[in-house]
Structures are given as structure tokens and as C-alpha cells.
Amino acid sequence: MGLKPQKFKLDLDYVNKVNAPRVSKIKYKEKIIQIKRVTKVVKGGKNLSFRVVVIVGDTKHKVGIGIGKSADVSVAIEKAILNAKKNLIEVPLTHSLSIASASSASVGASLIVLRPAAIGTGIIAGGSVRAVLELAGIKNASGKQLGSKSLLNNAKATIKALSFLKQKVEVSRHLSNKTKSLYQKILRRF
């Protein structure tokens, strides 16, 4: 008993859908924080390259930071944007587009303290902290940079502080009903 070869029909529409490049439906805004010229001393002399720090966000709930290095600035910017899109975090916001509670984080010698603010206050922060908060969609908050003035470390510390906020919300979901109702009242006030 021999097996008969079967004829397969190739569906070109399906192949084109599978092999088509993925295009993100969400439009992200990018903000270049720093372009730095970096040299590395090697046996033959010095290698010149550029390091770019970019913050990417959708101004609703997501924000990320990326770093790209290359000999050309435009290639370094593209690498940094791709890296930032891979490292997106989701930020929990209140009804007044603020953060739910105070949060702080440190990276290296940089310490960032974030506090919620009332409606109409705006963002009271400077440098890379302000850029991260704006691209995350936060409209009312205050931030303070303590320690180092490094733009990259301050941006990383801000992202870390915002991710701590998400952990607080996750923990509150598993609390008792009495504590949960109190937390929801606090969120409604902001």
C-alpha cells in the first residue's frame, strides 16, 4: 500500500499576513534626553561613538527608557527607541491623572522622590524626571532629585519609582475588603 502524494494549495494571503512586518498600532512619543560622545582607547588609537538616551511613552499609561550606542547618531537614536519600546512599564493613574501615593527610588547615587499633587498643579519637576512623568501621562505630580545630577540615573530612578507604584496597587487588590474600600476612597479623592 503506497501513499499517494497530496497536492497542497498555498494560500498567498496567509503567507503575506504572517511574513508582514509588525507595525505598532499605538503611537508613541519619543523624547531624546541626552546625546553623548564617547571615546574608547584601543591599540590603534581612539574609537569614537555616540550614546543616546531616549524616553518613549504613549501619554496614557506606558513609559520606557532606552539606550543606544553607535558610530552614527541616527542609528544610535533608532537603537535607543527600539530598546525603550522593549522596556515599557505600565503606570497606574488616578482620576486626576496623578499618582496614587508618594514613592521614592534610587539608582546609583541618584535618589528620586515622587509625590501626588492636586488638580491644576501640573508637573513640578525638572530634567529627565519631568520628561518621564509627561510621557507617562501624569499631569499633576511633584518630583525631587536628590544626589547625583546624572540624566540617565535620574530617569532610571523615576521609572523604578513608578514601577513601585504598580506593585502597591497589586498588593492592595489582595487586601481585606475594609482596607480595599479605604484605598478606593483615597484613589477617588485624587
C-alpha positions in Angstrom: 0.0 0.0 0.0 1.7 3.1 -1.1 0.8 6.6 0.0 -0.4 8.9 -2.7 1.3 12.3 -2.7 -1.2 15.0 -1.8 -1.3 18.4 -3.5 -1.1 21.3 -1.2 -2.6 24.6 -2.1 -0.5 27.6 -0.9 -2.6 30.5 0.4 -0.6 33.6 -0.5 -2.8 35.9 1.5 -2.0 34.0 4.7 1.8 33.9 3.9 1.8 37.7 3.4 0.0 38.2 6.7 2.4 36.1 8.6 5.6 37.5 7.0 4.4 41.1 7.1 6.4 43.4 9.4 4.6 44.1 12.6 3.5 47.7 12.9 2.6 49.0 16.3 -0.9 50.4 16.4 -0.1 52.6 19.4 1.6 55.9 18.6 4.5 56.5 20.9 6.1 59.9 21.5 9.9 60.0 21.8 12.0 62.5 23.7 15.8 62.5 23.4 17.3 63.3 26.7 21.0 63.0 26.0 23.4 62.6 23.1 26.9 62.0 24.4 30.1 61.5 22.5 32.0 58.5 23.9 35.6 57.6 23.0 37.3 54.3 23.7 41.1 54.0 23.7 42.2 50.9 21.8 45.5 49.6 20.4 45.2 51.5 17.1 44.0 54.8 18.6 40.6 56.0 19.7 37.2 54.8 18.7 34.6 57.5 18.6 30.9 56.5 19.1 27.7 58.2 20.4 25.4 57.2 23.3 21.8 58.3 23.1 19.2 58.2 25.9 15.6 58.2 24.8 12.3 58.2 26.7 9.3 56.7 24.9 5.7 56.9 26.1 2.1 56.9 24.9 1.0 59.7 27.3 -1.7 57.4 28.7 -0.2 54.7 30.9 3.0 53.4 29.4 6.6 54.7 29.5 10.0 53.3 29.0 13.7 54.3 28.8 16.2 53.1 26.2 19.9 53.5 25.5 21.6 53.1 22.1 25.2 53.3 21.1 26.6 53.5 17.6 29.2 55.3 15.4 26.3 57.3 13.8 23.9 59.4 15.8 20.8 58.5 13.7 21.5 54.7 14.1 22.0 55.2 17.9 18.6 57.0 18.1 16.8 54.2 16.4 18.5 51.6 18.6 17.5 53.6 21.7 13.9 53.9 20.6 13.7 50.1 20.0 15.3 49.4 23.4 12.8 51.8 25.1 9.8 50.1 23.5 11.1 46.7 24.8 11.3 48.2 28.4 7.9 49.8 28.7 6.2 49.7 32.1 2.5 50.5 32.9 1.8 53.3 35.3 -1.3 53.3 37.5 -3.0 56.8 37.4 -5.8 58.3 39.5 -8.8 60.1 38.1 -7.0 63.4 38.3 -4.1 62.0 36.3 -1.8 61.9 39.2 0.0 59.1 41.1 -1.8 57.3 44.0 0.8 57.7 46.7 4.3 59.0 47.4 7.1 56.9 46.1 10.9 57.0 46.0 13.7 55.0 44.4 17.4 55.3 43.9 19.7 54.1 41.1 23.4 54.6 41.7 23.9 57.9 43.6 20.5 59.4 42.3 17.5 59.4 44.6 14.1 60.4 43.3 11.1 61.3 45.4 7.6 61.5 43.7 4.6 62.9 45.4 0.9 63.2 44.2 -0.5 66.7 43.6 -3.9 68.3 43.4 -5.7 69.0 40.1 -4.3 72.0 38.3 -0.9 71.8 39.9 0.9 70.4 36.9 4.3 68.7 36.9 6.7 70.2 39.3 10.0 68.5 38.4 13.0 69.1 36.2 15.3 67.4 33.8 14.7 63.8 32.9 12.1 63.3 35.7 9.8 65.8 34.1 10.2 64.1 30.7 9.4 60.6 32.1 6.3 61.9 34.0 5.0 63.8 30.9 5.3 60.8 28.6 3.7 58.5 31.2 0.6 60.7 31.1 0.9 62.1 34.6 -0.5 65.7 34.7 -0.3 66.5 38.4 2.7 65.4 40.5 5.9 66.8 42.1 9.3 65.2 41.9 12.6 65.9 43.6 16.1 64.9 42.5 18.5 64.2 45.3 22.1 63.2 45.0 23.6 62.9 41.5 22.6 65.0 38.6 23.1 62.2 36.0 20.3 62.4 33.5 20.3 58.6 32.8 20.3 57.6 36.5 17.6 60.1 37.3 15.4 58.7 34.5 16.0 55.1 35.6 15.2 56.0 39.2 11.9 57.7 38.1 10.9 54.5 36.2 11.8 52.4 39.2 9.7 54.7 41.5 6.7 54.4 39.1 7.1 50.6 39.0 6.9 50.6 42.8 3.5 52.3 42.5 2.3 49.4 40.3 3.4 46.9 43.0 1.5 48.9 45.7 -1.7 48.7 43.6 -1.2 44.9 43.1 -0.8 44.4 46.8 -3.9 46.4 47.6 -6.0 44.2 45.4 -5.3 41.3 47.7 -6.1 43.1 51.0 -9.2 42.7 53.0 -12.5 44.4 51.9 -12.3 47.0 54.6 -8.8 48.1 53.6 -9.7 47.9 49.9 -12.6 50.2 50.3 -10.4 52.7 52.1 -7.8 52.6 49.4 -10.5 53.1 46.7 -11.8 56.2 48.6 -8.3 57.6 48.6 -8.0 57.0 44.9 -11.3 58.8 44.2 -10.1 61.9 46.1 -7.2 62.4 43.7 
